Amino acid sequence: MNFSQETLDQIQELASVFLPISDIAVIIGVEPYELKAEIRNYDSPVRASYFRGKASSKAALLQQEMKLAKIGSPLGLDSVRKAMHNMDLDE
């Protein structure tokens, strides 16, 4: 399936606000199973756009949590510890 650059940008933007795949599919006008198949395809630009959007927002949130951790917030410290653990598991 071919997606325009405009649609890829839209997928990235919608993923960045953590919109579920089925809702993204409705907005861009494809069946949810088709979008899910594209996201599972490691060679698909749809997959790259989806995960780029999701990761960029996760990074922004973690930056805020890091700021909280640096000033001693227990919630910030816990979030950063969990992020570090997830990072270690992924290496």
C-alpha positions as CSV (number, residue, x, y, z in Angstrom):
1,M,0.0,0.0,0.0
2,N,1.3,3.4,-0.9
3,F,0.9,6.4,1.4
4,S,1.7,10.0,0.5
5,Q,4.2,12.1,2.4
6,E,1.2,14.1,3.8
7,T,-0.4,10.9,5.1
8,L,2.9,9.7,6.6
9,D,3.3,13.1,8.4
10,Q,-0.3,12.8,9.6
11,I,0.4,9.4,11.0
12,Q,3.5,10.7,12.8
13,E,1.5,13.6,14.3
14,L,-1.4,11.4,15.5
15,A,1.0,8.8,16.9
16,S,2.8,11.6,18.8
17,V,-0.4,12.2,20.9
18,F,-0.7,8.4,21.5
19,L,-3.9,8.0,19.4
20,P,-4.7,4.3,19.0
21,I,-3.9,2.8,15.6
22,S,-7.6,2.1,14.9
23,D,-8.4,5.7,15.4
24,I,-5.5,6.8,13.2
25,A,-6.8,4.4,10.5
26,V,-10.3,6.1,10.6
27,I,-8.8,9.5,10.3
28,I,-6.5,8.6,7.3
29,G,-9.2,6.6,5.6
30,V,-7.9,3.0,5.8
31,E,-9.0,-0.1,7.5
32,P,-7.4,-0.7,10.9
33,Y,-6.1,-4.1,9.9
34,E,-4.3,-2.5,6.9
35,L,-2.6,0.1,9.0
36,K,-1.6,-2.5,11.6
37,A,-0.1,-4.6,8.9
38,E,1.9,-1.7,7.6
39,I,3.1,-0.9,11.1
40,R,4.2,-4.5,11.6
41,N,6.2,-4.4,8.3
42,Y,9.8,-3.4,9.2
43,D,10.4,-2.0,5.7
44,S,7.4,0.3,5.7
45,P,7.7,4.1,5.9
46,V,4.4,3.9,7.8
47,R,6.1,2.0,10.6
48,A,8.9,4.6,10.7
49,S,6.4,7.5,10.8
50,Y,4.3,5.9,13.5
51,F,7.2,5.0,15.8
52,R,9.0,8.3,15.2
53,G,5.8,10.2,16.3
54,K,5.4,8.0,19.4
55,A,9.1,8.1,20.3
56,S,9.3,11.9,20.0
57,S,6.5,12.4,22.5
58,K,7.9,9.8,24.8
59,A,11.3,11.6,24.7
60,A,9.6,14.9,25.5
61,L,7.7,13.5,28.4
62,L,10.9,11.8,29.8
63,Q,12.7,15.1,29.6
64,Q,10.1,16.7,31.8
65,E,10.3,13.7,34.2
66,M,14.1,14.1,34.3
67,K,13.7,17.7,35.3
68,L,11.4,16.6,38.1
69,A,13.9,13.9,39.2
70,K,16.7,16.4,39.3
71,I,14.8,18.5,41.8
72,G,14.0,15.5,43.9
73,S,10.5,14.6,42.9
74,P,9.7,11.1,44.0
75,L,7.4,10.6,41.0
76,G,10.1,11.9,38.7
77,L,12.8,9.7,40.2
78,D,10.6,6.6,39.9
79,S,9.7,7.4,36.3
80,V,13.4,8.0,35.4
81,R,14.4,4.7,37.1
82,K,11.8,2.8,35.1
83,A,13.0,4.5,31.9
84,M,16.6,3.6,32.6
85,H,15.6,0.0,33.3
86,N,13.6,-0.2,30.0
87,M,16.6,1.3,28.2
88,D,18.9,-1.3,29.7
89,L,16.6,-4.1,28.8
90,D,16.5,-2.9,25.2
91,E,20.3,-2.8,24.8
